[in-house]
Amino acid sequence: MKRGLIIFFLSIILSNSAFSNGVGIVDASGIYLRLKSSSVKVDVETQISVVTTTQTFVNELGSDKVVKYAFPLSERASAIGLRFYVNGQWYIANIADTPQDTTIPGGTISPNLKTYLGATPLYFSIPGSVKKDSTLIVELKYVEFLPYDMGSVDFNYQNDYRLIQNLFLDLQELEFSLTSSRNIDSLKYLSTHTIDSISHSSNSGYIRVRIQESLATQNYKIKYSLNLTQLGLFAYSNLVPSAQVPDTLGGFLTFIAEPDPGPTVDVIEKVFTLIVDRSGSMMGTKMVQAINAAKFIVEHLNPGDKFNIIDFATEVRSFRNYHSPFIPSTRDSALTYISSLIANGWTNISGAFSTAIPQFTSSSDSVANIIIFFTDGQATIGIQSTSGILAHVDSLVNTTEKKILLFSFGIGLDVNKQLLTLLSKNNDGLADFLGNDELYEKITSFYLKIQNPVLINTQIDFSRTVDEVYPDPLPNLYKGQQMIVSGRYKTSGPITITLSGSAFGSPVSYTYHLSLADSNILNYQFLMKVWAKQKIENMLVQYYSLPPGSPQAEVLKQDIIKLSMAYGVISPFTSFSGGFTGVESEGTNEKEILPHSFQILGNFPNPFNPGTLIRVKVIQKSADVMFFRIYDVLGKLIRTLKIIVNSNGSYEIYWDGKNEFGGIVPTGNYIYVIEYGEQIQASKMTLLK
């Protein structure tokens, strides 16, 4: 299967992850349930993280209270599950086909709460009321691609809770488990908490932090480095039973491709134009940031690049009438020119493109032709209609007979989002919308990521059928950056994946061989959520490019809702408000997080060498035998153990670090799957020699 590809890389301009503990809101003016404890469990596969965050609250406000849970979920993460324990009962929140209710109880939201929750919080109304002196437990699960740059990956959980509460927490706990096909060169915990455990081997890492009886004053910050000599394609696949998916394609494939970031790798030269809005509405901070961002880009061009600067208001001006070679003299002249920009006049968007695009006519097919365009307003002179500007730009591009990558940035609230989205979508780029004070940070960060293209016009071929591949179209490949792609398959077995494109005007291809999984690997069940997340993101780009309220937009919206509900991944049109499923959990007390007939108490020690004790608590006897199956991270069964269960209570079993044949297993992460009656639970442990 071949897909014609342009460029769309939604995550290329995104910054570090930042998540926080949730808030039990009673009154938006500043009345909350007390946060008693916080537990954060992070499972990372190379760069894909699944985070389970659990907060335990207590109602010490003197009477029963109606509570709304709010969690400052980043726009880069997708929520995939929520369960809660209230008034002695566990419930699972179901996904509904309605947007989340963003109203907050009480009066005007306090500045501290507004700042803490950020721009895209997740809200969930706790049903009924939380009784006086009782406990509320909320467990939220989400999936996210961690930010990556030149082999370095960052995880940041905003555990600092002082904007909400200045009381001690009984327990703050972080458990971070990392598995990678690439060697892990380093693993560092950057915060100053006392570390309970930290270790890493060539392909796994583990950090555990436990803080008792203390204020939550510091974030959890982790950085790890993946080996830069082991590049290429790393793939993960899983064949899910048909009963667990709403279609006939049970296989899920995710792979990560990355070009060599080394100094010997040739970088494709750029022909680059920066289009700067200097209309009157840009006056002040926005103009200062625009000038600084433009200077940064000019200062960071590569030898061999050509560039120009177009600035527009009522009149359109050009630094040069052509793309100038990037040499010291043109660089210095451009910096002087940028410093002279003054905001004044109307907004002539069509005129800016009339000047910029024809200058690409003389460019070569072996270079990357790039426009970065930013504006803070609607067109007020020249062509002013959305359809008219789009048709005008299409005509100009067709006349040049060159492929141009157009990246649009809208600043503030008065931008034409539909216009900017379609300008970029029609020209192989992306659009992003920024606050008034985000211009410099976002533009400079984005430029550094696209500074060094290695493979353009990217395409992909599979030797056997792989469908529903996202993102679609694929991004270009840039030096030191990654491309994460997900797809679906029906038939397992060997497969060849070929990435192709062009570099320096010549075709280039990279071929990779792997085998698609033929069974359900517990450790890779998250791939289903990753694929759904990427498909929803792809569909949202299409949705926002359609006229609001149009029949086509409404049909696509319903398709997004169906996909969100079928795969359990929250979208802008769905929410955790579709009713609640009570879970039978006889014997459950408020300290237990998972509503099962048995509870995993963990293994000790962890990491371990040579053996470890796996501990469980049987809450409700449902069978006579409990099975412990130990797998490696590739899903291969290593060892099966079992114990006899006589009654409720605590049990333990020792694993000596050996396989079924008595051989000693190597250093690495292992998954132990416990099967008891009708229920299955799993956890991860690390053997470190």
Buried (B, 14 or more C-beta within 10 A) or exposed (E): EEBEBBBBBBBBBBEBBBBBBBBBBBBBBBBBBBBBBBBBBBBBBBBBBBBBBBBBBBBEBEEBBBBBBBBBBBEBBBBBBBBBBBBEBBBBBBBBBEEBEEEBBBEEBBEEBBEBBBEEBBBBBBBEBBBEEBBBBBBBBBBBBBBBBEBBBBBBBBBBBEBBBEEEBBBBBBBBBBBBBBBBBEBEBEBEBEEEBBBBBBBBBBBBBBBEEEBBEBBBBBBBBBBBEBBBBBBBBBBBEEEEBEEEBBBBBBBBBBBBBEEEEEBBBBBBBBBBBBBBBBBEEBBBBBBBBBBBBBEEBBEEBBBBBBBBBBEBBBBBEEBBEBEEEBBEBBBEBBEEBEBEBBBBBBBBBBBBBEBBEEBEEEBBBBBBBBBBBBBBBBBBEBEEBBEBBEEBBEEBEBBBBBBBBBBBEEBBBBBBBBBBBBBBBBBBBBEEEBBBBBBBBBBBBBBBBBBBBBBBBBBBEBEBBBBBBBBBBBBBBBBBBBBBBBEBEEBEBBBBBBBBEEEBEBEBEBEBBEEBBBBBBBBBBBBBBBBBBBBBBBBBBBEEEEEEBEEBBEBBBEBBBEBBBBBBBBBBBBEBEEBEBEEBEBEBBBBBBBBBBBBEEBBBEEEBBBBBBBBBBBBEEBBBBBBBBEBEEBBEBEBEBEEBEEBEBEBEBBBEEEEEBEBBBBBBBBBBBEBEBBBBBBBBE
